[in-house]
Amino acid sequence: MEFEKNKLQANGLEFDLLKSGKGKKLALFLHGFPDDAASFLPLMEKFSEVGFTCYSPYLRGYSKGSIPSDIREGKNKTVSIADLAQDLDSLLEAIRKKEKPEKIFIIGHDWGSIIASSLANLSPRSFDVLALLSVPPLPVFIKNLAFNPSQIFRSWYILFFQFRFGIPERSIQEGDFLRKLWRDWSPNWVLPEERFREINQNLKDPKILETALGYYRGLLTPDSFRDWNRSRELIFRKISVPTILLSGSEDHCISTSMFDNLGSSFRAPYEFHSIYNAGHFLPLEVPDKLFSLLFEFWKRYSEN
């Protein structure tokens, strides 16, 4: 597909973005780990064909210009959800001024889901419809841990990433750690080798990798408890934007059972779908099915 590469200044950082389409509606796609913006290209193509302008940014730290100065200078090793939500709020405002869209759809996968749900609580009037892929709102995830202790074992990598002194970094840079995550999380699907090489090459950059791991460190072992508290206050609000949530039935990273009891996190209408035989990386694995579900939900709620 044809797409453009753009750069935008937002929240004191410079973000690289991929763009496709020229429609009056805006779709903003937010990637996770270990991944990057280009994994949304199949889905962006489909939305471009139905009247959307599509943007997929490389999130904080996934491109050179968006590495925070405190991490670049070795003063900090963690990233807060509050700062990630502020990034997105600022980035969305810059895109809105440029494109002047009629309606806005935000679609987040993995960490992108966490950031998108946080934006919904930070600035609920800044967009119209929300999609959360593969990861539920964090309050739902935390509550469900008590009933699904096996998820703790699935999430072993989060604890591993808390180590400092370059231990996780060396495992990723010197071995097949990332390939193992992709294989384990989506056991019935094989990531195209070219896509893996692009993702792997980007994360080989020491500061990009350090920032990406900083997302996980900010969850459990933050450098700043002030930032941790800002994030906690943001996360535990109820979402007031119409939301569709999707999970793969064979996701071995986040079990579909972690999406139980969603009602406690929403004021707005929401619905949940489990996609049969799909794993964790829905945008690449099942773009056709994903688009069908997302677009139907969009049509239902974007006109309200």
C-alpha positions, 0 to 999 in steps of 0.5 A: 500500500502507499503511505507517507512518512511524517514528523510532528512535534508534540509534548516536547518530542518529535514523533515519526508517523506513518500516514495513509488516506485522505478522508474526512474521518481520522483513525489513529493507530497505537502500537505495542511491544515488541512492535512498531507503527508499521504493523498497522499498515494492513488495517490502515489500508482498509480504513483508508478505503472507507473515507479515513485519514489514518495515522500510526505514530511510533510511540515515545522512544520508538524513534530517535526524536521521541526519546526523552532527554532524561533517558537519553542522558541516563537520568531516568529509566522509566516511562509513566502512563501519564506522560504517554497519555499526554504525548497522545493528547498533544499529538492528537491536537497537532493532527487535528489542526492539520487534518480538521477531521469530522470524527476521530477513532482511536485504535490501540493494541497492547501498550497502545491499548493502555495509552488509548484508555488513559487518553479516554480518561485524560481527555474524553472529548478529544475523540469519538470512538475507542478500540482496545485490542488484546489488553483490557483497561488496567483496573479490569486486568488487576481485578481479574488476576485474583481469579486467574493466577495463571496470568501471572505466569503468562506475564513473567516478562513484565517482572523480568523487565524490572531488572536493571544493569542491562540484563533484559537489554542483553537478552533482547539484543544478543539472542532470540528473545523477541522472536520467542515472545512473538511465537509464544504469544501467537502460537498458531501464526508465524510473523513474516520475517521481513516484519520481524527484521524491521521490528528487531532492528529498531529495538536493537538501538540501545536507547530505543530499547531502554525507553521501550522497557521503561514503559514496563518499569514505570508500572512496577519500579518507577523512578518517580512515585509522583509520576506513578501516582499521576498515572494511577489517578488517571487509570482508575477513572471510568471510560466515558467513550464508546469502546469495542474491546477485542481479544484472540481466543489463542492469545498466550500473552493476555488470556481472554478471561482477563476481559471479564467484568468489564462493566466496572470500568465503563460509563459509556457503551462497550462490547467485547469480542473474542476472535477465534483462533487468533493470538496476541498480534491481531492487527497483523494476524486477522486484519480482515476480521478486525476491520469488519468488527471495528468498522461496524462498531464505528458506524453504530456509535460515531453518529451518536 
